[in-house]
Amino acid sequence: MTENHSIVGHKIKGIRESKNLSIEEISERSGLSAEQIVSIENDQNLPSLGPLIKIARALGVRLGTFMDDNDALGPVVCRAADREANSSISFSNGASNARKHMDYHPLAKQKAGRHMEPFIVDINPSEEKEFQLSAHEGEEFIYVMCGTVEIDYGKNKYLLSEGDSIYYDSIVKHHIHGANGQAAKILALVYIPF
C-alpha cells in the first residue's frame, strides 16, 4: 500500500510559503511547536487529525485542502475500484515516534468547498496498550464495517462491532483502535466547522 503523506507535507509548506507565513507564525497561531511543523512539512511525521486541523486553521484553509485537488463543484462519485487503486494516507496516533496505525482512504477529495471529510479507514493490528488521545474542533461519525473497534472517549470506552456506529463531539479527547489489537475497517465522517 502506497502512503500519500508526502503530498500533505508538501501542500502545507506550499500554502504557508504562498501566504508569506513563517514556521514561527504558524506555530504561534496553531499552538504546535515549530519542530512539529517542520517535521510535518518535511514528511518526517504525519500526526493525527487534531494537529492538521490546527495547521489548517492557522493557514485559513479547510483540512481537505491538504489532501485533495479541490476541483469538482458538483457531486463526486468515488468508485470502489478507484478507491482501492488510489494511495492511502497514514496517520500516527499523535506522537512523533508512534507507528502509524490507520490508513485513510479519502472518498471525496475532488469535492470543492466541502465541510465533511469522508474516509474508509483501515485500522491496522497493534500491540499498543496505552493510547495518546487527541481532540479537535468538530464532530465525527464512525460506522464499523468489519471487525471490532474500541473508542476511548473522555473517561469512557465504547466497544463497537460490525454494523455499530457512534457519533460524537471531537473536541473531547478520543482515540480509535482495533479491539484487542486486531485489525478493523470503519467508515468515518469528520465534520470540521470553518
N, C-alpha and C positions, 0 to 999 in steps of 0.2 A: 504494500500500500504506500503510495507516494504521499509525503507530507507537503503541505502547501503553505506552511507558516512563513516561508521566506517572503512571500508576496505581502503578508501582513506587515512585517517589519519594514519592508521597502516602501509600502504605501504610507505608513505612519511617518517615516523620515521625509518622504517627498512632500506630504501635506504640510508638515512642520516647516520645512525649508521654503515652500511656496508662500507661506504666511509670514516669512521672516521672523520666526519664533526660535529662540534658543532652547536648548535642552533644559536650562535652568528655569526659564519661564514656564515650560510645560510641567516641570517638576513642581514649581510653586502652585500652579493652577490645579494640578491633579492630586497633589499630596503624595505623589510617588517620589522615590529618590531618583536623582539624576542617573545613578548607576543602573537602576531598574530600566529606565527609559533607554539608555544606551544599549543595554543587553537586549531589549526587545527590538530596537531598530536594527541591531547587528545580527538578528536572528539567532542569538545565543539562548534565548528563553522566550517562550510564548506562554504567558501566565493564564490564569483563569479569566473568565469574562469580566470580573469586577475591575481589575486594573485597566483592561482595554476600554471599558466604558468610561472610566475616569479620563483616560487619554483622549477618547473621542470628544468628551465634553470640553476638555481643555483646548482642543483644536476647533471646536464648534462644528463638528460633523456627526453624522449618525455612525453607530458601531458598524453597520453594514458597509459603510464606505471602505473599510479596511479589507473587506472580503469579496467585493463584487465589482462588476464592470458598470453597474448602475446606468443601464441604458433603456430598459423597457418601461414604457409608461402604462401599457395595458396589462392584461393578465399574463402571467408567466406560467408555463407548463413545464414541469420537471419530470421527465420520463425515468422510470426505474433504471433502464439500461444506461441512460445518460448519467444518472447519479452514481452508479457503480463505476462508470468509466472515468468520472472526474476524481481528482485527488481530494483527499480529506484534509481537514485542519485539526491538528492535535494540540490540546491544551494541557498544561501541567495543572496540578491542584493548587497553584499559587506560590509554592516555594520554588526559588530559583534552581535548586538542585533536585527537585522532585521528578520522578519518572512520569512520563505522560500516560494518563490512564483513560483518556477519552478521545475518540476520533469523531469529529463533527463533519457531517455531510450536509452542506447548505442546500436548501430546497428552493430558494427564491433569490439567488444572488444577482440576477439580472433585473429585478424589480426596482425601479427608481422610487425614491421617496417613501419607502416602507417604514413602518414603526414596529413591526413584528419581525423577529428573526426565527424562521422555522428550520429545524435541523432533524435529521436522523442521526442518532448518536450511538456509536458502538462503545460500550463500556468494556474495557479490557480487564482480564483477570488480574488480580493484585493480591499480594500477601500483606499489604499495609493494614495496620490495625488502628493507627492514630491518623486522623484526617485534619487538615487545616481548613476550617470553614471560611467562606468568603461571603461578602454581601455587596450588593449594588442596587441602584435605583431600578424600579420596575416590578414586573410580575413574571412568573414562569408557570407554564402548564407542562406537565410531564405525563406521557402515556406509555406504559410498559408494553413493548411489542414482543419481547422474548426474554426469558429469564426472570430473576427476582432482583429487585433493586432496594437498597436501603438508602433512605434520605435522612440525614441529620439536619434538623431544622430547629434552630434555637437550642432549647434544652430537651427537645423531643426527638424520637426516632420513629420513622414510618417505614414499614416493610410492605412493598408493593409487588404483586405478582403479575404475570401476563394478563393484560386486559384491564388492570387497575390504573387509576390516574390520580394526580394531585395537582392542585392549583394553589400557588402561594405568593406572598409578597416577598420579593427577593432582597428587600432591604434588611430582612432578618438573616443572620448568618446561617449558611447552609452548605451541605456537601452531598453529592450524589455519587454512589458507588455500587458495584455489584455486591449483593448479599453474600456473605461467607467467602469473599474474594473471587466469586465466579463472574464469568462474562455475562453481559446482558445487552439488550438493544432497546432504545427508547425513541419516541418522537418527542421533541422538546420545542416549545414555542416560548420565545423570550420577548417580552414587550418592554421597551425602554422609552419612557416619555422623553420628548425632545423639546 
